[in-house]
Amino acid sequence: MDNYRKLAIRYLNMNKRRSAIAIFGVIVTTVILFTFLNVMCGLLENERKREREEEDYEMVFFLQSEEQGEQILSDRRVKSAYIGPYYEWSYNTQNEELVHANTLYVNVTQPYRINAIFNDICQNYGVEGEINEYLANLYFQGTDEEGMVAAALFVLLVAYIFAIFGVGIVRNAIQLCALENIRDYGNLRCIGASKGQLKSIIYFQGAILELIGIGIGVVLGTIVSYIVGAVFHMEIGFHLIGVILILIVFMGDLYFTMGENSKLITGMSPLSAIRGEYRIKKEKIKLREHNLFGKIFGVDGDYAYKSLMRNRKRFFRTVAAMVFGIAMFIGIAGAVHSINEIIKEKLAEYRYYQIYFEHRLGPGKSIEEVQATLPSAKQLERLTQLEEVTEAKRIYSCDIWLADTEDYYQHYTEEFLTTTYGGDAMARIHEAYQSASEIEGKARRLDALAAIECYGYDETDYARYESALVEGTLDISDHGIVIVNQGKMEKAEELTETLGIEYVQVAITDYHVGDTIQIVNMERFGDMVQTEWERLDKEAEEREEQLRKELAGNEQEFNQQVEELEKEIYLEKKIARYNCWQELISQGDYETYTIEGIVNADVNRSGSYFRIILPLEQYFAMTGTDETMNTGMQFHFDKIPMDKNLSVICNEILWGDMDINSEIEYNGLDYSEYVWMIDELMNMKKVIFFVLLIVIFVVLMASLNFINATASNLHLRRREFAQLRVIGTSKERLVKMVLLEGVITTVIANILGILLGTGLCIYVFYFVNLINKLEFHFPWLASLGCIIGSFLLLCGAIYVPMRKLSQSMVEDLTTGGD
Amino acid sequence: MDIVTMEHVTKVYGENDTRVWGLHDVSLTIQQGEIVSVVGASGSGKSTLLHVMGGVDAPTSGKIVVDGKDITKLNDEQMAVFRRRKIGFVFQAYHLIPVLSVEENITMPILLDHRKPDKEYVEHIMEMLGLQDRRKHLPNQLSGGQQQRTAIARALANRPSLILADEPTGALDSKNGSEVIALLQNSVKQLNQTLVLITHNIDLAREADRIIKIADGEIVEA
């Protein structure tokens, strides 16, 4: 053997399995890190390309003379340049404005030195100019240089954390190998190996494992990067910088950790190595009294506790690492669980027909007008054909008008009027209505006080209310009605404790079965209002035509006058409707309906308000409509819809081809926000799931390290185990005694970890609750999984090496341990 | 009464070409209350003899009866129980549990047997071995001689039938060595126990009732 390094390979070959595990750990960390770095580099590269396609210049110079331009062009740092006018976007005029006509657009040879080169050119040639900030940022330059540098530092930090895991596995593997062969190292020292030569064996072993892992990891990482690119339709490519970075952080970290390992063998005398006296430092063991664990588990518990406490630092480090891992896991799992529960609650609020598009009928609205605002038959058909849609039905709905608004108002509960946003608004409207002396004031507010939503349902949908029936029956008479009298309503703003919307469950009215409600003759009311409104529309048309003639050529004045006219007609219509309503009442043209059933929730659709629900036939009779007069469509999903077409269709229905930012004119179409809610919640879930994956990865890597470290520590104690066996401890019992150490550690770590994780979650939720009311749900299942997982990890990490302890006590007594 | 009977005991290490005889067809008997010294050159098989006799190592073949029980037929659990009840070991390297105090180390075999230590007896042993003032000390706070005395006390604590001492003075200076041997012999006699002692020191060996000489794994003189 010409050098000691060959020994390194032999030692690695002696325990191929351990070497393979260490390489596997490095591969996993490298694949993840390289994919991350490669994708990041790819994205940065793509963004640079995209920006250069739009604005291919790094800096501009506002030339004052031709000579100045020639001087800059002759600068060796200028790679390419062209001359042209320079425009800048003006927020005032909302247009591009010319800044300078003769502008030199420049790209330099070293884009990573844009700032320095720009300043230099400005100073040398006495020219003013600007840096293409966005492009410069993509080279970590420009005025926002710090932001990009911070991003780059974050990437480096991530890389370093990964390196810690990757190298940690190698460190433990080499440490274990060094301990197993400690006598060999002693022999080598005796026959003249220098400390440096022994060190080189350790470093060489680490480097071999690390480089093999990195090599395979980079190849696999490249493949994964390409897959990621293909999935997300991105051009990723291969970026050497990722490999260099990995080599720097991994090998750098390896240098220090292998230094620690080599101290193990170089720090002891040849004689101690041969004697198997591993420890460089004598343990400072303190005498400990009998403890709680001794009282519970007897001598086994006493020994376990004292063994743990022999190296308090290591014990606390282990517990702290576990507590941190458990707390992170519980925290994230708590967030995932809470969001899941919130999703469930939110989705449940959308009731049976989660998605609907409707436009309720009402006095003044013809069925043609209503149906014209509904989604097209083709759009509805596309929705119906979605895989997740299991039921699609027509909606029959109408605003019916009460004859006695005051009587109805008096039935509103105090709770509704004082604690809800809607009740508060209703109280203000009522007050304004009562105090209005002119007809206009009353007419403006009447619909809010008199109109009630009314829905007609077929037999199946109607029967669904049975589950929410709190009083009376659904089997109603001809002049009977069922009311939805409770709901989760938006809390009054002054009562909210958060910045967001809060909800409160209230009874809206104090109606009971047997109470009555008077409803005007809706068919006649509709006809009367329709006639009046048509007359007003006609009058508006004539007056608009007249204005057009009078103000021909003065378009601005014409538009202003038309706007005034529209406002006037709008008010006229309200007054006309008010008059019709008054006329019906004065003629006694209304009917009295008895409340025969009260339900406390609308089981068919979202939204919470006082509603009347009726079987279809009775709905038609009350509203004067028929089955051709549907006012929308509703859809039921058996499972959460994941089809992206759903949101595409829904967006198309609401906004069509419109720019999403443009102002949407409200056309009376009512819809549920289910689709967007799902999108939002699912995105949130994806982010948290991603974080959870990272935490799981970190925990797994830490576990692998922990397993290796535990194996090393147990290896160090094998003489002590042999001593215990000699004085009469069976192997089985010895395993149990040492397992107890794991149990104690796990119990303490779990208690602290779960408490900390839960505390952390509650603390975060406290702040989240300042913005939006979200309830924290303790992750019972995750906690159980955490307890079981950590027990399995710790006990497994002890059990496996303990089972493998050499059968021969003699061997361990004479060679092993300290 | 025979406390130890070994019949044609063989211990072989390794296989085929690397085969080494630790013990080769060893047969012997030791009487109760007897103090026996085992002497021989390094690698002659002294420690192997002691290890198989104490059930720390299993023989390749042969029969070993200790206190009326064929220990070659015991499984690991039974062997462990047998060791803690019937055998007391004293090693050259003391082999004390580093996290336990002197008193705890001494009572450990009793506690492992789920029994309450006989306080008076433990006190008596500690007094006999001069460890009263060291009861709360950890092994690393003791001198070599004190550690070996603790190991002896531990070996005696369970009132075993047989004490096996493997070069108990090997790590001690001559003064401490003589003291330890004297204490050991004295204790064994006082408690009517049997002692098998491995030693290189021929003067110490001569103080025994009988000397067994061993060479190349075979008993050459008993």
Boltz contact constraints between the chains, C-beta under 6 A:
constraints:
  - contact:
      token1: [A, 285]
      token2: [B, 98]
      max_distance: 6.0
  - contact:
      token1: [A, 285]
      token2: [B, 99]
      max_distance: 6.0
  - contact:
      token1: [A, 285]
      token2: [B, 138]
      max_distance: 6.0
  - contact:
      token1: [A, 287]
      token2: [B, 101]
      max_distance: 6.0
  - contact:
      token1: [A, 287]
      token2: [B, 138]
      max_distance: 6.0
  - contact:
      token1: [A, 299]
      token2: [B, 111]
      max_distance: 6.0
  - contact:
      token1: [A, 306]
      token2: [B, 99]
      max_distance: 6.0
  - contact:
      token1: [A, 307]
      token2: [B, 99]
      max_distance: 6.0
  - contact:
      token1: [A, 310]
      token2: [B, 99]
      max_distance: 6.0
  - contact:
      token1: [A, 723]
      token2: [B, 95]
      max_distance: 6.0
  - contact:
      token1: [A, 726]
      token2: [B, 56]
      max_distance: 6.0
  - contact:
      token1: [A, 726]
      token2: [B, 89]
      max_distance: 6.0
  - contact:
      token1: [A, 727]
      token2: [B, 109]
      max_distance: 6.0
  - contact:
      token1: [A, 728]
      token2: [B, 80]
      max_distance: 6.0
  - contact:
      token1: [A, 728]
      token2: [B, 83]
      max_distance: 6.0
  - contact:
      token1: [A, 728]
      token2: [B, 84]
      max_distance: 6.0
  - contact:
      token1: [A, 728]
      token2: [B, 109]
      max_distance: 6.0
  - contact:
      token1: [A, 728]
      token2: [B, 112]
      max_distance: 6.0
  - contact:
      token1: [A, 729]
      token2: [B, 80]
      max_distance: 6.0
  - contact:
      token1: [A, 729]
      token2: [B, 112]
      max_distance: 6.0
  - contact:
      token1: [A, 730]
      token2: [B, 76]
      max_distance: 6.0
  - contact:
      token1: [A, 730]
      token2: [B, 77]
      max_distance: 6.0
  - contact:
      token1: [A, 730]
      token2: [B, 80]
      max_distance: 6.0
  - contact:
      token1: [A, 731]
      token2: [B, 76]
      max_distance: 6.0
  - contact:
      token1: [A, 809]
      token2: [B, 56]
      max_distance: 6.0
  - contact:
      token1: [A, 810]
      token2: [B, 51]
      max_distance: 6.0
  - contact:
      token1: [A, 810]
      token2: [B, 56]
      max_distance: 6.0
  - contact:
      token1: [A, 810]
      token2: [B, 57]
      max_distance: 6.0
